[in-house]
Amino acid sequence: MRTSSFCRNALLAFAVILITVMSVAAQTTSGSLAGTVRDIKGASIPGAQVQVTSISRKETKTTQTDQDGRFVFPQLSPDTYQLQVEAKGFKGYKIERLVINANDKISAPEINLEVGTVSESVTVISSGETLQTESAERGAAIISDQIENIGINGRSYLSLTRLAPGVVNNNNYKVSGHAGLAGISANGARANQNNLTLDGIGNVDTGNNGDQLATVSLDAVEEFKILTSNYQAEYGRSSGAQISVVTKSGSDQFHGSGYLYHRHEGLNANN
């Protein structure tokens, strides 16, 4: 009986650990890009080579279209990408700028190849607004350039939740600290039902579901993303907002910033 009880407890512990590891692995900051390659008459082109290149890091990933002319890049780090398509008997096709934010599931604009040689190419400088037709999730993304130019009282990235439609944030971020996750309600969800990840790692103090385990400087944030509804099954921990913070990484150019923040009681309004 003791051996049987020990085995059951051991199996239960193993199952809990496995589920925890799987749930952590499911959280990611990567986005995905999908699309279909056709000729000018609308027929699918299988076997076309599709390549995406990160503009800031110069990293390249390559795949081929399937029998239906469809391609998918399932894991792309948040960045701006150049997409290039080549197929035998057709002109090359290039899209200069495709923006992938954290956790985005983006469909590439319509790609129609013209008959010609690969040495000839069609380059699309601007493809317009990229639609997220691969999922029904709703949210908002704020990128590094915007973060650097938004005046934020208290310098907390959680203040950025106030810019998302349907979100109410009653927190006071004038005092620094790990608090501030509670008091955020997305589309009427409870304030203790928000999930926060930092570079894909869970960052919620599960003791009260209202504090962060760690904070980073606002200047270290590359992208801030909040999903408010209809998100994927991979976000299974909480029913409220899904907040993703992505920190800055290296690129092929030198970047820096400098700020002076000064507060003086002589500049305050009367009480």
GIPE-V685128 format. One record per pair of residues at least 24 apart in sequence whose ideal C-beta (glycine too) atoms are under 8 Angstrom apart, sorted by sequence separation. I is the first residue (numbers start at 1). J is the second residue. If there is no record, write none. Layout:
I&J ; I&J
This chain:
44&68 ; 45&69 ; 52&76 ; 55&79 ; 56&80 ; 76&100 ; 78&102 ; 90&114 ; 91&115 ; 106&130 ; 107&131 ; 140&164 ; 156&180 ; 181&205 ; 221&245 ; 222&246 ; 44&69 ; 54&79 ; 55&80 ; 83&108 ; 90&115 ; 91&116 ; 106&131 ; 107&132 ; 139&164 ; 140&165 ; 161&186 ; 221&246 ; 222&247 ; 44&70 ; 54&80 ; 55&81 ; 78&104 ; 85&111 ; 87&113 ; 89&115 ; 90&116 ; 91&117 ; 92&118 ; 106&132 ; 107&133 ; 158&184 ; 182&208 ; 221&247 ; 222&248 ; 54&81 ; 55&82 ; 89&116 ; 91&118 ; 92&119 ; 94&121 ; 96&123 ; 105&132 ; 107&134 ; 178&205 ; 182&209 ; 183&210 ; 220&247 ; 221&248 ; 222&249 ; 37&65 ; 53&81 ; 85&113 ; 90&118 ; 92&120 ; 93&121 ; 94&122 ; 95&123 ; 96&124 ; 97&125 ; 104&132 ; 106&134 ; 181&209 ; 182&210 ; 220&248 ; 36&65 ; 52&81 ; 53&82 ; 91&120 ; 92&121 ; 93&122 ; 94&123 ; 95&124 ; 96&125 ; 97&126 ; 98&127 ; 105&134 ; 181&210 ; 182&211 ; 209&238 ; 216&245 ; 52&82 ; 88&118 ; 91&121 ; 92&122 ; 94&124 ; 96&126 ; 97&127 ; 105&135 ; 181&211 ; 38&69 ; 52&83 ; 53&84 ; 87&118 ; 91&122 ; 93&124 ; 99&130 ; 179&210 ; 180&211 ; 181&212 ; 216&247 ; 36&68 ; 37&69 ; 51&83 ; 52&84 ; 86&118 ; 95&127 ; 98&130 ; 105&137 ; 179&211 ; 180&212 ; 36&69 ; 37&70 ; 50&83 ; 51&84 ; 178&211 ; 179&212 ; 36&70 ; 37&71 ; 50&84 ; 51&85 ; 103&137 ; 178&212 ; 35&70 ; 36&71 ; 50&85 ; 51&86 ; 178&213 ; 202&237 ; 34&70 ; 35&71 ; 49&85 ; 178&214 ; 34&71 ; 48&85 ; 49&86 ; 104&141 ; 178&215 ; 34&72 ; 48&86 ; 49&87 ; 177&215 ; 219&257 ; 33&72 ; 34&73 ; 48&87 ; 102&141 ; 176&215 ; 32&72 ; 33&73 ; 47&87 ; 101&141 ; 186&226 ; 195&235 ; 219&259 ; 32&73 ; 187&228 ; 32&74 ; 45&87 ; 48&90 ; 55&97 ; 101&143 ; 186&228 ; 187&229 ; 195&237 ; 203&245 ; 32&75 ; 33&76 ; 186&229 ; 195&238 ; 30&74 ; 32&76 ; 194&238 ; 200&244 ; 30&75 ; 31&76 ; 45&90 ; 193&238 ; 195&240 ; 30&76 ; 31&77 ; 52&98 ; 193&239 ; 194&240 ; 195&241 ; 197&243 ; 199&245 ; 28&75 ; 30&77 ; 31&78 ; 193&240 ; 194&241 ; 195&242 ; 196&243 ; 197&244 ; 198&245 ; 199&246 ; 29&77 ; 30&78 ; 33&81 ; 35&83 ; 37&85 ; 192&240 ; 194&242 ; 195&243 ; 197&245 ; 199&247 ; 29&78 ; 190&239 ; 191&240 ; 194&243 ; 196&245 ; 198&247 ; 33&83 ; 37&87 ; 189&239 ; 190&240 ; 39&90 ; 189&240 ; 189&241 ; 186&240 ; 185&240 ; 186&241 ; 37&93 ; 184&240 ; 184&241 ; 156&215 ; 157&216 ; 167&226 ; 157&218 ; 167&228 ; 155&217 ; 156&218 ; 164&226 ; 166&228 ; 155&218 ; 165&228 ; 166&229 ; 157&221 ; 160&224 ; 164&228 ; 33&98 ; 48&113 ; 161&226 ; 152&218 ; 160&226 ; 33&100 ; 157&224 ; 45&113 ; 31&100 ; 31&101 ; 42&112 ; 31&102 ; 34&105 ; 147&218 ; 148&219 ; 30&102 ; 31&103 ; 32&104 ; 34&106 ; 35&107 ; 38&110 ; 40&112 ; 29&102 ; 30&103 ; 31&104 ; 32&105 ; 33&106 ; 34&107 ; 35&108 ; 38&111 ; 39&112 ; 40&113 ; 29&103 ; 31&105 ; 32&106 ; 33&107 ; 34&108 ; 35&109 ; 36&110 ; 37&111 ; 38&112 ; 39&113 ; 40&114 ; 147&221 ; 167&241 ; 28&103 ; 31&106 ; 33&108 ; 36&111 ; 38&113 ; 39&114 ; 40&115 ; 35&111 ; 37&113 ; 39&115 ; 144&221 ; 147&224 ; 164&241 ; 144&222 ; 143&222 ; 144&223 ; 143&223 ; 161&241 ; 142&223 ; 141&223 ; 142&224 ; 161&243 ; 141&224 ; 142&225 ; 141&225 ; 140&225 ; 141&226 ; 158&243 ; 139&225 ; 140&226 ; 139&226 ; 139&227 ; 140&228 ; 157&245 ; 138&227 ; 139&228 ; 137&227 ; 138&228 ; 138&229 ; 137&229 ; 138&230 ; 139&231 ; 137&230 ; 136&230 ; 137&231 ; 135&230 ; 137&232 ; 135&231 ; 135&232 ; 34&134 ; 32&134 ; 139&242 ; 144&248 ; 155&261 ; 148&257 ; 102&223 ; 101&223 ; 103&225 ; 102&225 ; 101&225 ; 103&227 ; 105&232 ; 103&242 ; 103&244 ; 102&244 ; 78&222 ; 102&246 ; 78&223 ; 29&197 ; 78&246 ; 27&197 ; 29&199 ; 29&200 ; 28&200 ; 77&249 ; 27&200 ; 27&201 ; 27&202 ; 24&201 ; 24&202 ; 57&249 ; 57&250 ; 57&251 ; 58&252 ; 56&251 ; 57&252 ; 56&252 ; 56&253 ; 28&234 ; 27&234 ; 26&234 ; 27&235 ; 26&236 ; 23&236 ; 23&237 ; 29&244 ; 29&246
